[in-house]
Amino acid sequence: DYVIDYQVEARDDHQGNPAFYIRFIVEPDDQPSPEKIRKLNRFLGSVETMLLSLSLGRWPYVQVSEKRSLLDVAS
């Protein structure tokens, strides 16, 4: 329930090697519980392990970002 969206980008990493950047977007939480953090870390680890097992020829970089609201600024 914590992950609300994801983004995938295929590009080279900082060393020029082919990579996938997978970013999971989560709801902001000022004080996530230790259990929530453990579950999220377990999920991220399982995604990375699964992608590595597929031998796709790209290194998976799994990341987390909080959902951000867009500000409507009148000019």
C-alpha positions, -999 to +999 in steps of 0.1 A: +000+000+000+030+023+005+041+023-031+017+044-053+036+045-086+069+037-103+091+050-131+117+031-152+145+047-171+171+029-192+204+048-195+241+044-187+252+047-151+280+070-140+307+046-153+291+043-187+276+008-181+240+000-193+216+003-164+179+005-154+168+031-129+137+020-112+121+046-089+092+036-067+071+066-056+057+064-020+033+085-001+051+110+022+054+098+058+070+120+085+074+091+109+074+057+090+073+028+114+103+004+116+080-023+102+070-002+072+107+005+065+116-032+068+088-042+044+098-015+019+135-026+021+125-062+016+104-053-014+132-032-030+156-061-024+133-086-040+128-064-071+166-060-075+172-097-070+145-106-095+158-082-122+194-095-117+181-131-122+167-122-156+202-113-170+189-083-189+224-069-196+217-038-175+224-032-138+192-024-118+194+007-096+163+005-074+154+038-057+126+054-036+111+089-039+083+105-020+053+118-039+056+156-042+027+180-048+029+206-075+025+241-063+001+263-083+019+297-082+000+326-096+021+351-115 
